[in-house]
Amino acid sequence: MEKKTLCGLEWSGDFKVLDEASFMKFANEIRKKMDFDMSGYKLARMKRRVDFLMRKYNFDDYSEYLRVLDKDPSRQKEFFDRITINVTEFFRNPGKWERFKYYISEEMKRVRRGTIWSAGCASGEEAYSIAIILEELGALSSFRVLATDLDPNILEVAKRGIYEEKALVNVNSSLIAKYFEKLDDGRYQILEKAKHRVTFKRHNLLSDPFEKEIMAILCRNVVIYFEMDAKEELYKRFSRALKPGGILFLGGTERIFNSRKIGLEPVEPFFYRKV
Ligand SMILES: C[S@@+](CC[C@H](N)C(=O)[O-])C[C@H]1O[C@@H](n2cnc3c(N)ncnc32)[C@H](O)[C@@H]1O
């Protein structure tokens, strides 16, 4: 069986290997047509995902796939779903959320109003988890939760705020009773009292401007797809966006090397404080 090396990976099997230069042209067209720039992402990972879709439809080259994407919104949706992994749940890694609650309550002794940003919020569970914590601390009306994602389809799901039971596995029954309504089909609708302070917005972390004076930023399980340079630049921008004392809360596999250099004090694994 023929094997080729591409983007540092060995490709083999019964599908056509499409070359890297053609993929770069494809990526350039996607940037123009769909306002999605793949340049900060790990190229091999992106290409693998796109090539999976190409194989699914037996397309021979990227221009054929581009033509279909151009004409068919359902294929565009599928494209976004495939390249952006939207897996999430309420209070993902519950122990870390206890720590987040602690840091926020400490910060609230100094700061009475502000914004908490869920950056890469996917279907909204993270943003609504923040809103629930704020309401539990009696402070939701003084704070705003900004929730952003690149993927416009997933933001529609987030705005609806209706979830399968499995998304609530880390939510205890008293919080479920307080913040959700069980629908006839067995799913759960987040209630307005947690929803009304959350604003969802399409935003690209690699290219769009950031708000300033943010009290806390959660960016969890997003940067795993980014190239090292893009990641480093992002952390610098997060640092500039935070108020002094503000908290940056990262995902379970993420870490900032030399964070002090960019004004972020490591507080404990996955938490940094703006100096
Ligand atoms: C795995 S989800 C993480 C959801 C949530 N933060 C969590 O930890 O449960 C990753 C999200 O990052 C989003 N994303 C990927 N690249 C992005 C970018 N450049 N700007 C904003 N969001 C991005 C994806 O659309 C996806 O919804």
The ligand as an SDF file (V2000), in Angstrom:
LIG
                    3D

 27 29  0  0  0  0  0  0  0  0999 V2000
  -14.3820   21.7180   22.9240 C   0  0  0  0  0  0  0  0  0  0  0  0
  -15.2690   23.2240   22.8140 S   0  0  0  0  0  0  0  0  0  0  0  0
  -14.9670   23.8860   24.4240 C   0  0  0  0  0  0  0  0  0  0  0  0
  -16.2290   24.2960   25.1330 C   0  0  0  0  0  0  0  0  0  0  0  0
  -16.0400   24.7710   26.5700 C   0  0  0  0  0  0  0  0  0  0  0  0
  -15.1170   25.8750   26.6560 N   0  0  0  0  0  0  0  0  0  0  0  0
  -15.5940   23.6300   27.4580 C   0  0  0  0  0  0  0  0  0  0  0  0
  -14.4390   23.5740   27.8650 O   0  0  0  0  0  0  0  0  0  0  0  0
  -16.4170   22.7600   27.7570 O   0  0  0  0  0  0  0  0  0  0  0  0
  -14.1950   24.2190   21.7730 C   0  0  0  0  0  0  0  0  0  0  0  0
  -14.9080   25.4060   21.1600 C   0  0  0  0  0  0  0  0  0  0  0  0
  -13.9150   26.3200   20.6670 O   0  0  0  0  0  0  0  0  0  0  0  0
  -14.4560   26.9480   19.5280 C   0  0  0  0  0  0  0  0  0  0  0  0
  -13.3800   27.5750   18.7450 N   0  0  0  0  0  0  0  0  0  0  0  0
  -12.4510   26.9670   17.9680 C   0  0  0  0  0  0  0  0  0  0  0  0
  -11.6640   27.8950   17.3880 N   0  0  0  0  0  0  0  0  0  0  0  0
  -12.0980   29.1180   17.8200 C   0  0  0  0  0  0  0  0  0  0  0  0
  -11.6840   30.4530   17.5620 C   0  0  0  0  0  0  0  0  0  0  0  0
  -10.6700   30.7150   16.7410 N   0  0  0  0  0  0  0  0  0  0  0  0
  -12.3630   31.4570   18.1520 N   0  0  0  0  0  0  0  0  0  0  0  0
  -13.4050   31.1880   18.9790 C   0  0  0  0  0  0  0  0  0  0  0  0
  -13.8430   29.9400   19.2600 N   0  0  0  0  0  0  0  0  0  0  0  0
  -13.1910   28.9120   18.6890 C   0  0  0  0  0  0  0  0  0  0  0  0
  -15.1580   25.8230   18.8050 C   0  0  0  0  0  0  0  0  0  0  0  0
  -16.1250   26.3040   17.8940 O   0  0  0  0  0  0  0  0  0  0  0  0
  -15.7690   25.0370   19.9680 C   0  0  0  0  0  0  0  0  0  0  0  0
  -17.1080   25.3960   20.1910 O   0  0  0  0  0  0  0  0  0  0  0  0
  1  2  1  0
  2  3  1  0
  2 10  1  0
  3  4  1  0
  4  5  1  0
  5  6  1  0
  5  7  1  0
  7  8  2  0
  7  9  1  0
 10 11  1  0
 11 12  1  0
 11 26  1  0
 12 13  1  0
 13 14  1  0
 13 24  1  0
 14 15  1  0
 14 23  1  0
 15 16  2  0
 16 17  1  0
 17 18  1  0
 17 23  2  0
 18 19  1  0
 18 20  2  0
 20 21  1  0
 21 22  2  0
 22 23  1  0
 24 25  1  0
 24 26  1  0
 26 27  1  0
M  CHG  2   2   1   9  -1
M  END
$$$$
